[in-house]
Amino acid sequence: MESVKRTGVARWPLQKGEKLGPKIQERFSKIGRNPYLVRSFFRPLYF
């Protein structure tokens, strides 16, 4: 989860003429291809 916060779309401003939607879709696609990262969303924060 922390990885998404540190490397997410909000970290970099949009360039002129760039759309937010495609950037978000690309980011979700990358997350979806990483099973470890997807599982981390459902783990408790503290063990």
PDB file of N, H, CA, C and O in Angstrom:
ATOM      1  N   MET A   1       0.820  -1.184   0.000  1.00  0.00           N
ATOM      2  CA  MET A   1       0.000   0.000   0.000  1.00  0.00           C
ATOM      3  C   MET A   1       0.872   1.259   0.000  1.00  0.00           C
ATOM      4  O   MET A   1       0.580   2.223  -0.707  1.00  0.00           O
ATOM      5  N   GLU A   2       1.921   1.242   0.781  1.00  0.00           N
ATOM      6  H   GLU A   2       2.158   0.459   1.356  1.00  0.00           H
ATOM      7  CA  GLU A   2       2.809   2.397   0.831  1.00  0.00           C
ATOM      8  C   GLU A   2       3.443   2.656  -0.527  1.00  0.00           C
ATOM      9  O   GLU A   2       3.694   3.803  -0.894  1.00  0.00           O
ATOM     10  N   SER A   3       3.696   1.599  -1.262  1.00  0.00           N
ATOM     11  H   SER A   3       3.492   0.667  -0.964  1.00  0.00           H
ATOM     12  CA  SER A   3       4.282   1.747  -2.589  1.00  0.00           C
ATOM     13  C   SER A   3       3.396   2.593  -3.494  1.00  0.00           C
ATOM     14  O   SER A   3       3.889   3.427  -4.254  1.00  0.00           O
ATOM     15  N   VAL A   4       2.106   2.377  -3.411  1.00  0.00           N
ATOM     16  H   VAL A   4       1.705   1.700  -2.794  1.00  0.00           H
ATOM     17  CA  VAL A   4       1.168   3.135  -4.248  1.00  0.00           C
ATOM     18  C   VAL A   4       1.171   4.607  -3.852  1.00  0.00           C
ATOM     19  O   VAL A   4       1.089   5.485  -4.711  1.00  0.00           O
ATOM     20  N   LYS A   5       1.265   4.869  -2.578  1.00  0.00           N
ATOM     21  H   LYS A   5       1.332   4.155  -1.880  1.00  0.00           H
ATOM     22  CA  LYS A   5       1.304   6.255  -2.114  1.00  0.00           C
ATOM     23  C   LYS A   5       2.577   6.959  -2.556  1.00  0.00           C
ATOM     24  O   LYS A   5       2.551   8.134  -2.922  1.00  0.00           O
ATOM     25  N   ARG A   6       3.695   6.231  -2.520  1.00  0.00           N
ATOM     26  H   ARG A   6       3.715   5.277  -2.222  1.00  0.00           H
ATOM     27  CA  ARG A   6       4.979   6.848  -2.863  1.00  0.00           C
ATOM     28  C   ARG A   6       5.193   7.016  -4.359  1.00  0.00           C
ATOM     29  O   ARG A   6       5.888   7.939  -4.785  1.00  0.00           O
ATOM     30  N   THR A   7       4.605   6.136  -5.159  1.00  0.00           N
ATOM     31  H   THR A   7       4.041   5.387  -4.813  1.00  0.00           H
ATOM     32  CA  THR A   7       4.910   6.145  -6.589  1.00  0.00           C
ATOM     33  C   THR A   7       3.682   6.420  -7.444  1.00  0.00           C
ATOM     34  O   THR A   7       3.714   6.204  -8.655  1.00  0.00           O
ATOM     35  N   GLY A   8       2.621   6.884  -6.845  1.00  0.00           N
ATOM     36  H   GLY A   8       2.595   7.060  -5.861  1.00  0.00           H
ATOM     37  CA  GLY A   8       1.358   7.056  -7.553  1.00  0.00           C
ATOM     38  C   GLY A   8       1.295   8.252  -8.485  1.00  0.00           C
ATOM     39  O   GLY A   8       2.251   9.015  -8.621  1.00  0.00           O
ATOM     40  N   VAL A   9       0.160   8.391  -9.112  1.00  0.00           N
ATOM     41  H   VAL A   9      -0.617   7.772  -9.001  1.00  0.00           H
ATOM     42  CA  VAL A   9      -0.089   9.433 -10.099  1.00  0.00           C
ATOM     43  C   VAL A   9       0.010  10.825  -9.476  1.00  0.00           C
ATOM     44  O   VAL A   9       0.458  11.758 -10.143  1.00  0.00           O
ATOM     45  N   ALA A  10      -0.387  10.985  -8.240  1.00  0.00           N
ATOM     46  H   ALA A  10      -0.751  10.227  -7.698  1.00  0.00           H
ATOM     47  CA  ALA A  10      -0.411  12.297  -7.596  1.00  0.00           C
ATOM     48  C   ALA A  10       0.984  12.862  -7.351  1.00  0.00           C
ATOM     49  O   ALA A  10       1.115  14.049  -7.051  1.00  0.00           O
ATOM     50  N   ARG A  11       2.010  12.058  -7.468  1.00  0.00           N
ATOM     51  H   ARG A  11       1.904  11.094  -7.712  1.00  0.00           H
ATOM     52  CA  ARG A  11       3.372  12.524  -7.202  1.00  0.00           C
ATOM     53  C   ARG A  11       3.924  13.436  -8.295  1.00  0.00           C
ATOM     54  O   ARG A  11       4.823  14.235  -8.034  1.00  0.00           O
ATOM     55  N   TRP A  12       3.406  13.326  -9.493  1.00  0.00           N
ATOM     56  H   TRP A  12       2.675  12.677  -9.704  1.00  0.00           H
ATOM     57  CA  TRP A  12       3.909  14.129 -10.604  1.00  0.00           C
ATOM     58  C   TRP A  12       2.759  14.889 -11.246  1.00  0.00           C
ATOM     59  O   TRP A  12       1.722  14.294 -11.543  1.00  0.00           O
ATOM     60  N   PRO A  13       2.919  16.195 -11.466  1.00  0.00           N
ATOM     61  CA  PRO A  13       1.850  16.961 -12.101  1.00  0.00           C
ATOM     62  C   PRO A  13       1.675  16.544 -13.564  1.00  0.00           C
ATOM     63  O   PRO A  13       2.603  16.043 -14.200  1.00  0.00           O
ATOM     64  N   LEU A  14       0.480  16.762 -14.070  1.00  0.00           N
ATOM     65  H   LEU A  14      -0.273  17.169 -13.553  1.00  0.00           H
ATOM     66  CA  LEU A  14       0.213  16.446 -15.477  1.00  0.00           C
ATOM     67  C   LEU A  14       0.972  17.418 -16.369  1.00  0.00           C
ATOM     68  O   LEU A  14       1.119  18.596 -16.046  1.00  0.00           O
ATOM     69  N   GLN A  15       1.445  16.908 -17.487  1.00  0.00           N
ATOM     70  H   GLN A  15       1.325  15.950 -17.750  1.00  0.00           H
ATOM     71  CA  GLN A  15       2.075  17.759 -18.481  1.00  0.00           C
ATOM     72  C   GLN A  15       0.983  18.443 -19.293  1.00  0.00           C
ATOM     73  O   GLN A  15      -0.173  18.018 -19.264  1.00  0.00           O
ATOM     74  N   LYS A  16       1.336  19.477 -20.003  1.00  0.00           N
ATOM     75  H   LYS A  16       2.275  19.822 -20.027  1.00  0.00           H
ATOM     76  CA  LYS A  16       0.360  20.207 -20.803  1.00  0.00           C
ATOM     77  C   LYS A  16      -0.290  19.268 -21.818  1.00  0.00           C
ATOM     78  O   LYS A  16       0.399  18.588 -22.578  1.00  0.00           O
ATOM     79  N   GLY A  17      -1.626  19.238 -21.820  1.00  0.00           N
ATOM     80  H   GLY A  17      -2.185  19.791 -21.202  1.00  0.00           H
ATOM     81  CA  GLY A  17      -2.372  18.400 -22.744  1.00  0.00           C
ATOM     82  C   GLY A  17      -2.538  16.958 -22.299  1.00  0.00           C
ATOM     83  O   GLY A  17      -3.209  16.181 -22.978  1.00  0.00           O
ATOM     84  N   GLU A  18      -1.948  16.586 -21.183  1.00  0.00           N
ATOM     85  H   GLU A  18      -1.404  17.217 -20.631  1.00  0.00           H
ATOM     86  CA  GLU A  18      -2.027  15.207 -20.693  1.00  0.00           C
ATOM     87  C   GLU A  18      -3.323  15.012 -19.898  1.00  0.00           C
ATOM     88  O   GLU A  18      -3.763  15.911 -19.183  1.00  0.00           O
ATOM     89  N   LYS A  19      -3.914  13.849 -20.030  1.00  0.00           N
ATOM     90  H   LYS A  19      -3.556  13.118 -20.612  1.00  0.00           H
ATOM     91  CA  LYS A  19      -5.171  13.539 -19.337  1.00  0.00           C
ATOM     92  C   LYS A  19      -4.896  12.640 -18.141  1.00  0.00           C
ATOM     93  O   LYS A  19      -3.998  11.799 -18.176  1.00  0.00           O
ATOM     94  N   LEU A  20      -5.683  12.827 -17.077  1.00  0.00           N
ATOM     95  H   LEU A  20      -6.412  13.510 -17.049  1.00  0.00           H
ATOM     96  CA  LEU A  20      -5.501  12.054 -15.861  1.00  0.00           C
ATOM     97  C   LEU A  20      -5.999  10.612 -16.020  1.00  0.00           C
ATOM     98  O   LEU A  20      -5.367   9.681 -15.522  1.00  0.00           O
ATOM     99  N   GLY A  21      -7.117  10.429 -16.705  1.00  0.00           N
ATOM    100  H   GLY A  21      -7.630  11.186 -17.110  1.00  0.00           H
ATOM    101  CA  GLY A  21      -7.723   9.102 -16.854  1.00  0.00           C
ATOM    102  C   GLY A  21      -6.763   8.039 -17.373  1.00  0.00           C
ATOM    103  O   GLY A  21      -6.615   6.993 -16.742  1.00  0.00           O
ATOM    104  N   PRO A  22      -6.106   8.279 -18.506  1.00  0.00           N
ATOM    105  CA  PRO A  22      -5.168   7.265 -19.014  1.00  0.00           C
ATOM    106  C   PRO A  22      -4.008   6.972 -18.060  1.00  0.00           C
ATOM    107  O   PRO A  22      -3.544   5.834 -17.980  1.00  0.00           O
ATOM    108  N   LYS A  23      -3.537   7.993 -17.338  1.00  0.00           N
ATOM    109  H   LYS A  23      -3.914   8.918 -17.404  1.00  0.00           H
ATOM    110  CA  LYS A  23      -2.451   7.757 -16.381  1.00  0.00           C
ATOM    111  C   LYS A  23      -2.922   6.833 -15.262  1.00  0.00           C
ATOM    112  O   LYS A  23      -2.186   5.941 -14.840  1.00  0.00           O
ATOM    113  N   ILE A  24      -4.141   7.042 -14.784  1.00  0.00           N
ATOM    114  H   ILE A  24      -4.739   7.767 -15.126  1.00  0.00           H
ATOM    115  CA  ILE A  24      -4.680   6.208 -13.717  1.00  0.00           C
ATOM    116  C   ILE A  24      -4.893   4.786 -14.216  1.00  0.00           C
ATOM    117  O   ILE A  24      -4.572   3.829 -13.511  1.00  0.00           O
ATOM    118  N   GLN A  25      -5.430   4.638 -15.420  1.00  0.00           N
ATOM    119  H   GLN A  25      -5.691   5.415 -15.993  1.00  0.00           H
ATOM    120  CA  GLN A  25      -5.644   3.303 -15.985  1.00  0.00           C
ATOM    121  C   GLN A  25      -4.319   2.554 -16.132  1.00  0.00           C
ATOM    122  O   GLN A  25      -4.243   1.357 -15.852  1.00  0.00           O
ATOM    123  N   GLU A  26      -3.289   3.253 -16.566  1.00  0.00           N
ATOM    124  H   GLU A  26      -3.351   4.225 -16.794  1.00  0.00           H
ATOM    125  CA  GLU A  26      -1.970   2.629 -16.716  1.00  0.00           C
ATOM    126  C   GLU A  26      -1.437   2.178 -15.351  1.00  0.00           C
ATOM    127  O   GLU A  26      -0.870   1.092 -15.223  1.00  0.00           O
ATOM    128  N   ARG A  27      -1.624   3.015 -14.349  1.00  0.00           N
ATOM    129  H   ARG A  27      -2.084   3.897 -14.453  1.00  0.00           H
ATOM    130  CA  ARG A  27      -1.143   2.681 -13.003  1.00  0.00           C
ATOM    131  C   ARG A  27      -1.881   1.465 -12.440  1.00  0.00           C
ATOM    132  O   ARG A  27      -1.255   0.572 -11.869  1.00  0.00           O
ATOM    133  N   PHE A  28      -3.210   1.424 -12.596  1.00  0.00           N
ATOM    134  H   PHE A  28      -3.719   2.150 -13.059  1.00  0.00           H
ATOM    135  CA  PHE A  28      -3.987   0.279 -12.131  1.00  0.00           C
ATOM    136  C   PHE A  28      -3.579  -0.992 -12.873  1.00  0.00           C
ATOM    137  O   PHE A  28      -3.542  -2.071 -12.281  1.00  0.00           O
ATOM    138  N   SER A  29      -3.279  -0.871 -14.142  1.00  0.00           N
ATOM    139  H   SER A  29      -3.309   0.006 -14.623  1.00  0.00           H
ATOM    140  CA  SER A  29      -2.849  -2.025 -14.923  1.00  0.00           C
ATOM    141  C   SER A  29      -1.530  -2.583 -14.371  1.00  0.00           C
ATOM    142  O   SER A  29      -1.368  -3.797 -14.245  1.00  0.00           O
ATOM    143  N   LYS A  30      -0.592  -1.688 -14.046  1.00  0.00           N
ATOM    144  H   LYS A  30      -0.724  -0.702 -14.149  1.00  0.00           H
ATOM    145  CA  LYS A  30       0.686  -2.123 -13.484  1.00  0.00           C
ATOM    146  C   LYS A  30       0.483  -2.798 -12.127  1.00  0.00           C
ATOM    147  O   LYS A  30       1.113  -3.813 -11.830  1.00  0.00           O
ATOM    148  N   ILE A  31      -0.397  -2.228 -11.310  1.00  0.00           N
ATOM    149  H   ILE A  31      -0.908  -1.404 -11.551  1.00  0.00           H
ATOM    150  CA  ILE A  31      -0.680  -2.823 -10.001  1.00  0.00           C
ATOM    151  C   ILE A  31      -1.281  -4.210 -10.183  1.00  0.00           C
ATOM    152  O   ILE A  31      -0.914  -5.145  -9.472  1.00  0.00           O
ATOM    153  N   GLY A  32      -2.210  -4.349 -11.138  1.00  0.00           N
ATOM    154  H   GLY A  32      -2.508  -3.589 -11.716  1.00  0.00           H
ATOM    155  CA  GLY A  32      -2.881  -5.620 -11.379  1.00  0.00           C
ATOM    156  C   GLY A  32      -1.946  -6.728 -11.838  1.00  0.00           C
ATOM    157  O   GLY A  32      -2.243  -7.907 -11.645  1.00  0.00           O
ATOM    158  N   ARG A  33      -0.825  -6.367 -12.438  1.00  0.00           N
ATOM    159  H   ARG A  33      -0.584  -5.409 -12.594  1.00  0.00           H
ATOM    160  CA  ARG A  33       0.141  -7.374 -12.894  1.00  0.00           C
ATOM    161  C   ARG A  33       1.122  -7.789 -11.800  1.00  0.00           C
ATOM    162  O   ARG A  33       1.994  -8.626 -12.033  1.00  0.00           O
ATOM    163  N   ASN A  34       0.983  -7.210 -10.615  1.00  0.00           N
ATOM    164  H   ASN A  34       0.275  -6.530 -10.426  1.00  0.00           H
ATOM    165  CA  ASN A  34       1.885  -7.517  -9.517  1.00  0.00           C
ATOM    166  C   ASN A  34       1.088  -8.171  -8.380  1.00  0.00           C
ATOM    167  O   ASN A  34       0.553  -7.464  -7.526  1.00  0.00           O
ATOM    168  N   PRO A  35       0.998  -9.509  -8.352  1.00  0.00           N
ATOM    169  CA  PRO A  35       0.175 -10.193  -7.349  1.00  0.00           C
ATOM    170  C   PRO A  35       0.574  -9.862  -5.913  1.00  0.00           C
ATOM    171  O   PRO A  35      -0.293  -9.755  -5.045  1.00  0.00           O
ATOM    172  N   TYR A  36       1.848  -9.702  -5.653  1.00  0.00           N
ATOM    173  H   TYR A  36       2.552  -9.789  -6.358  1.00  0.00           H
ATOM    174  CA  TYR A  36       2.291  -9.379  -4.297  1.00  0.00           C
ATOM    175  C   TYR A  36       1.706  -8.037  -3.856  1.00  0.00           C
ATOM    176  O   TYR A  36       1.236  -7.902  -2.727  1.00  0.00           O
ATOM    177  N   LEU A  37       1.735  -7.061  -4.736  1.00  0.00           N
ATOM    178  H   LEU A  37       2.117  -7.170  -5.654  1.00  0.00           H
ATOM    179  CA  LEU A  37       1.214  -5.743  -4.411  1.00  0.00           C
ATOM    180  C   LEU A  37      -0.304  -5.779  -4.213  1.00  0.00           C
ATOM    181  O   LEU A  37      -0.826  -5.127  -3.309  1.00  0.00           O
ATOM    182  N   VAL A  38      -1.010  -6.538  -5.054  1.00  0.00           N
ATOM    183  H   VAL A  38      -0.585  -7.068  -5.788  1.00  0.00           H
ATOM    184  CA  VAL A  38      -2.467  -6.659  -4.904  1.00  0.00           C
ATOM    185  C   VAL A  38      -2.796  -7.281  -3.552  1.00  0.00           C
ATOM    186  O   VAL A  38      -3.697  -6.807  -2.861  1.00  0.00           O
ATOM    187  N   ARG A  39      -2.079  -8.339  -3.163  1.00  0.00           N
ATOM    188  H   ARG A  39      -1.346  -8.724  -3.724  1.00  0.00           H
ATOM    189  CA  ARG A  39      -2.324  -8.972  -1.861  1.00  0.00           C
ATOM    190  C   ARG A  39      -2.061  -8.013  -0.710  1.00  0.00           C
ATOM    191  O   ARG A  39      -2.706  -8.100   0.335  1.00  0.00           O
ATOM    192  N   SER A  40      -1.120  -7.106  -0.899  1.00  0.00           N
ATOM    193  H   SER A  40      -0.596  -7.035  -1.748  1.00  0.00           H
ATOM    194  CA  SER A  40      -0.782  -6.179   0.184  1.00  0.00           C
ATOM    195  C   SER A  40      -1.946  -5.262   0.536  1.00  0.00           C
ATOM    196  O   SER A  40      -2.000  -4.750   1.654  1.00  0.00           O
ATOM    197  N   PHE A  41      -2.865  -5.043  -0.373  1.00  0.00           N
ATOM    198  H   PHE A  41      -2.821  -5.459  -1.282  1.00  0.00           H
ATOM    199  CA  PHE A  41      -4.037  -4.211  -0.088  1.00  0.00           C
ATOM    200  C   PHE A  41      -4.947  -4.870   0.933  1.00  0.00           C
ATOM    201  O   PHE A  41      -5.698  -4.180   1.624  1.00  0.00           O
ATOM    202  N   PHE A  42      -4.895  -6.191   1.041  1.00  0.00           N
ATOM    203  H   PHE A  42      -4.285  -6.751   0.480  1.00  0.00           H
ATOM    204  CA  PHE A  42      -5.811  -6.926   1.899  1.00  0.00           C
ATOM    205  C   PHE A  42      -5.164  -7.476   3.162  1.00  0.00           C
ATOM    206  O   PHE A  42      -5.818  -8.155   3.954  1.00  0.00           O
ATOM    207  N   ARG A  43      -3.883  -7.186   3.351  1.00  0.00           N
ATOM    208  H   ARG A  43      -3.351  -6.635   2.707  1.00  0.00           H
ATOM    209  CA  ARG A  43      -3.199  -7.603   4.573  1.00  0.00           C
ATOM    210  C   ARG A  43      -3.448  -6.582   5.668  1.00  0.00           C
ATOM    211  O   ARG A  43      -3.621  -5.396   5.386  1.00  0.00           O
ATOM    212  N   PRO A  44      -3.467  -7.039   6.929  1.00  0.00           N
ATOM    213  CA  PRO A  44      -3.566  -6.066   8.025  1.00  0.00           C
ATOM    214  C   PRO A  44      -2.298  -5.205   8.067  1.00  0.00           C
ATOM    215  O   PRO A  44      -1.214  -5.687   7.740  1.00  0.00           O
ATOM    216  N   LEU A  45      -2.427  -3.961   8.461  1.00  0.00           N
ATOM    217  H   LEU A  45      -3.308  -3.570   8.727  1.00  0.00           H
ATOM    218  CA  LEU A  45      -1.271  -3.074   8.523  1.00  0.00           C
ATOM    219  C   LEU A  45      -0.293  -3.479   9.610  1.00  0.00           C
ATOM    220  O   LEU A  45       0.920  -3.334   9.454  1.00  0.00           O
ATOM    221  N   TYR A  46      -0.829  -3.989  10.717  1.00  0.00           N
ATOM    222  H   TYR A  46      -1.814  -4.107  10.844  1.00  0.00           H
ATOM    223  CA  TYR A  46       0.016  -4.395  11.828  1.00  0.00           C
ATOM    224  C   TYR A  46      -0.245  -5.847  12.167  1.00  0.00           C
ATOM    225  O   TYR A  46      -1.397  -6.271  12.264  1.00  0.00           O
ATOM    226  N   PHE A  47       0.809  -6.601  12.344  1.00  0.00           N
ATOM    227  H   PHE A  47       1.744  -6.256  12.265  1.00  0.00           H
ATOM    228  CA  PHE A  47       0.662  -8.033  12.631  1.00  0.00           C
ATOM    229  C   PHE A  47       0.590  -8.269  14.105  1.00  0.00           C
ATOM    230  O   PHE A  47       0.466  -9.413  14.542  1.00  0.00           O
TER     231      PHE A  47
END
